[in-house]
Amino acid sequence: MTTVGLLNPGDMGSKVGAAVRSAGSRVLWAGEGRSADTRKRASEGGLEDVGSVAALVRASDVILSICPPHAALDVAKEVADRQGVSVAQVAIAWILANRAVTSVIIGARKPAQLEDNLKAIDVRLSAEDMKALDEVSKLTTEYPAWMENLGTDRRPGERRY
């Protein structure tokens, strides 16, 4: 059985997690510091809370991060219009251009959607397009990682370490 770690069981992520679970996989999520609404969605989807992101990473064969930033669609549409391609092609091209991504899973219900998605391999995003898409898709840093951005002193003249 494949164990899938789901980083963002929000409205969309919890539904994807439930679908993955119904297909026979174990689906984990990290509930530490999450809201009551998120906990409810994860519970309703049958997702298994492992507490921390570190525990999720250790226990997962595959990790999914499904977090649709609000402005990302607008930026992707601008890029798609400039290049004369579909938004889906831009999204897939952006993922393909990310060196940290080792594989891309696309979901098409119709042959025309599959054909459109496959055309993404021919889309070349400029450095400006990549930067814009990266910025709008950036996730907020969650505790405790945000503490790294505090600097070396807590108060002027007081050393942290």
C-alpha positions as CSV (number, residue, x, y, z in Angstrom):
1,M,0.0,0.0,0.0
2,T,1.3,3.4,-0.9
3,T,1.4,6.0,1.8
4,V,0.6,9.6,0.6
5,G,1.4,12.6,2.6
6,L,-0.9,15.5,2.0
7,L,0.5,18.9,3.1
8,N,-2.6,21.1,2.5
9,P,-5.9,19.4,3.3
10,G,-7.9,22.6,2.5
11,D,-11.1,22.6,0.5
12,M,-9.4,21.1,-2.7
13,G,-6.7,19.1,-1.0
14,S,-9.0,17.3,1.4
15,K,-11.1,16.1,-1.6
16,V,-8.0,14.9,-3.5
17,G,-6.9,13.1,-0.3
18,A,-10.2,11.4,0.1
19,A,-10.1,10.3,-3.6
20,V,-6.6,8.9,-3.1
21,R,-7.7,7.1,0.0
22,S,-10.7,5.6,-1.7
23,A,-8.3,4.3,-4.4
24,G,-6.6,2.3,-1.7
25,S,-3.7,4.4,-0.4
26,R,-3.1,5.5,3.1
27,V,-3.3,9.3,3.3
28,L,-1.5,11.2,6.0
29,W,-1.6,14.9,7.0
30,A,0.1,17.1,9.6
31,G,-2.5,18.6,12.0
32,E,-0.1,20.5,14.2
33,G,-1.1,24.1,14.4
34,R,-4.0,23.7,11.9
35,S,-7.5,25.2,12.2
36,A,-10.6,23.4,13.4
37,D,-12.0,23.7,9.8
38,T,-9.0,22.0,8.4
39,R,-9.2,19.3,11.0
40,K,-12.9,18.7,10.2
41,R,-12.2,18.5,6.4
42,A,-9.3,16.0,7.0
43,S,-11.4,13.9,9.3
44,E,-14.3,13.9,6.9
45,G,-11.9,12.7,4.1
46,G,-10.6,9.9,6.3
47,L,-7.1,11.4,6.4
48,E,-4.8,10.2,9.2
49,D,-3.2,12.9,11.3
50,V,0.5,12.3,12.1
51,G,1.0,15.5,13.9
52,S,4.0,17.2,12.4
53,V,5.3,17.8,8.9
54,A,8.5,16.1,9.8
55,A,6.5,12.9,10.8
56,L,4.5,13.2,7.6
57,V,7.7,13.3,5.5
58,R,9.3,10.4,7.3
59,A,6.2,8.2,6.9
60,S,5.2,9.0,3.3
61,D,6.2,7.4,0.0
62,V,4.7,10.3,-1.9
63,I,4.0,13.9,-0.8
64,L,1.3,16.1,-2.3
65,S,1.0,19.8,-1.8
66,I,-2.3,21.1,-3.1
67,C,-2.6,24.7,-2.3
68,P,-4.2,26.9,-4.9
69,P,-3.1,30.5,-4.3
70,H,-5.8,33.0,-5.1
71,A,-3.8,35.2,-7.6
72,A,-2.0,32.4,-9.3
73,L,-4.8,31.9,-11.9
74,D,-4.7,35.5,-12.9
75,V,-0.9,35.5,-13.4
76,A,-1.1,32.2,-15.3
77,K,-3.8,33.6,-17.5
78,E,-1.7,36.7,-18.3
79,V,1.3,34.5,-19.3
80,A,-1.0,32.2,-21.3
81,D,-2.5,35.1,-23.2
82,R,0.9,36.5,-24.0
83,Q,2.1,33.2,-25.3
84,G,-1.1,32.1,-27.1
85,V,-1.4,28.9,-25.0
86,S,-3.8,27.6,-22.5
87,V,-3.6,28.2,-18.7
88,A,-3.2,24.5,-18.2
89,Q,-0.2,24.5,-20.5
90,V,1.4,27.3,-18.5
91,A,0.8,25.6,-15.2
92,I,2.3,22.3,-16.4
93,A,5.2,24.1,-18.1
94,W,5.9,25.9,-14.8
95,I,5.9,22.6,-12.9
96,L,8.1,21.0,-15.5
97,A,10.6,23.9,-15.2
98,N,10.9,23.4,-11.5
99,R,14.1,21.4,-10.9
100,A,12.9,20.1,-7.6
101,V,9.9,18.3,-9.2
102,T,10.7,14.8,-10.4
103,S,7.4,13.9,-12.0
104,V,4.1,15.6,-13.0
105,I,0.7,14.0,-12.8
106,I,-1.9,15.4,-15.0
107,G,-5.6,14.6,-14.9
108,A,-7.6,14.8,-18.0
109,R,-11.2,13.5,-18.5
110,K,-11.4,14.1,-22.2
111,P,-8.9,13.4,-25.0
112,A,-8.9,17.1,-25.9
113,Q,-7.8,18.0,-22.4
114,L,-5.0,15.4,-22.5
115,E,-3.8,16.7,-25.9
116,D,-3.8,20.3,-24.6
117,N,-1.9,19.2,-21.4
118,L,0.8,17.4,-23.4
119,K,1.5,20.5,-25.5
120,A,3.0,22.0,-22.3
121,I,6.3,20.4,-23.1
122,D,6.7,22.9,-26.0
123,V,5.9,26.0,-23.8
124,R,9.0,28.0,-22.8
125,L,8.5,30.3,-19.9
126,S,10.7,33.4,-19.7
127,A,12.7,34.2,-16.5
128,E,10.2,37.0,-15.9
129,D,7.2,34.6,-16.2
130,M,8.9,32.1,-13.9
131,K,9.5,34.7,-11.3
132,A,5.9,36.0,-11.5
133,L,4.5,32.5,-11.2
134,D,7.0,31.6,-8.4
135,E,6.1,34.7,-6.4
136,V,2.3,34.3,-6.7
137,S,2.5,30.6,-5.8
138,K,4.8,31.1,-2.8
139,L,3.5,29.5,0.3
140,T,3.6,31.4,3.6
141,T,6.2,30.2,6.0
142,E,4.6,28.3,8.9
143,Y,5.8,28.0,12.4
144,P,8.5,27.2,13.4
145,A,10.3,27.9,10.2
146,W,9.2,31.6,10.2
147,M,11.4,32.1,13.3
148,E,14.4,31.8,11.1
149,N,13.5,35.1,9.6
150,L,13.7,36.9,12.9
151,G,17.4,37.6,12.6
152,T,20.1,37.1,15.2
153,D,18.9,39.3,18.0
154,R,15.5,39.6,19.7
155,R,16.0,43.1,21.0
156,P,18.7,45.6,20.0
157,G,21.8,44.5,21.7
158,E,20.5,41.1,22.9
159,R,22.0,38.1,21.2
160,R,19.7,35.2,20.4
161,Y,22.4,32.5,20.7
